[in-house]
Amino acid sequence: MDIKTLLTTFGLIFLAELGDKTQFAALCLSADSKSRLAVFLGASLALVTSAFLAVLLGAFLARCFPPHIVKLVGGILFIVMGAIMLITR
């Protein structure tokens, strides 16, 4: 296992998720629930599952397209989605 890739991925995802809708949903659910452990486990399982699906999709796309194309399209999608968010607010 490549520790640099592990730490880079952790740092990037951790920072990207700070203040995200997912975090606020977990906050609200835990404030409303008596079983904070169930909220933690449910939120954790959901995040792990979505990350697993993203990794599978990324591996599939890497077999179909060169990595630089996948990165380029991903970057363009981030820019387009960010622009849409700015315009619609």
C-alpha positions as CSV (number, residue, x, y, z in Angstrom):
1,M,0.0,0.0,0.0
2,D,1.3,3.4,-0.9
3,I,1.2,5.6,2.3
4,K,1.6,8.8,0.3
5,T,-1.6,8.0,-1.7
6,L,-3.4,7.0,1.5
7,L,-2.5,10.2,3.3
8,T,-3.2,12.4,0.3
9,T,-6.6,10.8,-0.2
10,F,-7.5,11.1,3.5
11,G,-6.5,14.8,3.6
12,L,-8.3,15.7,0.4
13,I,-11.5,13.9,1.3
14,F,-11.4,15.1,4.9
15,L,-11.1,18.7,3.9
16,A,-13.6,18.4,1.1
17,E,-16.2,17.0,3.5
18,L,-15.8,19.7,6.2
19,G,-19.1,21.5,6.4
20,D,-20.6,19.4,3.6
21,K,-24.3,18.4,3.5
22,T,-23.4,14.9,4.7
23,Q,-21.8,16.3,7.8
24,F,-24.8,18.6,8.6
25,A,-27.1,15.6,8.0
26,A,-25.2,13.5,10.5
27,L,-25.2,16.5,13.0
28,C,-29.0,16.9,12.7
29,L,-29.6,13.1,13.0
30,S,-27.4,12.8,16.1
31,A,-29.1,15.8,17.7
32,D,-32.5,14.1,17.2
33,S,-31.5,10.6,18.1
34,K,-30.8,8.8,21.3
35,S,-28.5,6.4,19.6
36,R,-25.6,8.4,18.4
37,L,-23.6,5.2,17.7
38,A,-26.3,4.1,15.2
39,V,-26.1,7.5,13.5
40,F,-22.3,7.3,13.4
41,L,-22.3,3.7,12.0
42,G,-25.0,4.6,9.5
43,A,-23.2,7.7,8.3
44,S,-19.9,5.8,8.2
45,L,-21.4,2.9,6.2
46,A,-23.0,5.3,3.7
47,L,-19.7,7.2,3.2
48,V,-17.7,4.0,2.8
49,T,-20.2,2.6,0.3
50,S,-20.2,5.8,-1.8
51,A,-16.4,5.9,-1.7
52,F,-16.3,2.2,-2.7
53,L,-18.6,2.8,-5.7
54,A,-16.5,5.9,-6.7
55,V,-13.3,3.8,-6.6
56,L,-15.0,1.0,-8.7
57,L,-16.2,3.6,-11.3
58,G,-12.7,5.2,-11.4
59,A,-11.1,1.8,-11.9
60,F,-13.6,1.1,-14.7
61,L,-13.0,4.5,-16.4
62,A,-9.2,4.0,-16.1
63,R,-9.5,0.8,-18.1
64,C,-11.6,2.6,-20.8
65,F,-9.8,5.9,-21.1
66,P,-6.3,7.2,-20.4
67,P,-5.9,8.6,-16.9
68,H,-5.3,12.2,-18.1
69,I,-8.6,12.1,-19.9
70,V,-10.4,10.9,-16.7
71,K,-8.7,13.7,-14.7
72,L,-9.5,16.3,-17.4
73,V,-13.2,15.4,-17.5
74,G,-13.4,15.2,-13.7
75,G,-11.8,18.7,-13.5
76,I,-14.2,20.1,-16.0
77,L,-17.2,18.6,-14.2
78,F,-16.0,20.2,-10.9
79,I,-15.7,23.6,-12.6
80,V,-19.1,23.3,-14.3
81,M,-20.9,22.2,-11.1
82,G,-19.2,25.0,-9.2
83,A,-20.3,27.5,-11.8
84,I,-23.9,26.2,-11.7
85,M,-23.9,26.5,-7.9
86,L,-22.6,30.1,-8.1
87,I,-25.1,31.1,-10.8
88,T,-28.2,29.5,-9.1
89,R,-27.6,31.2,-5.7
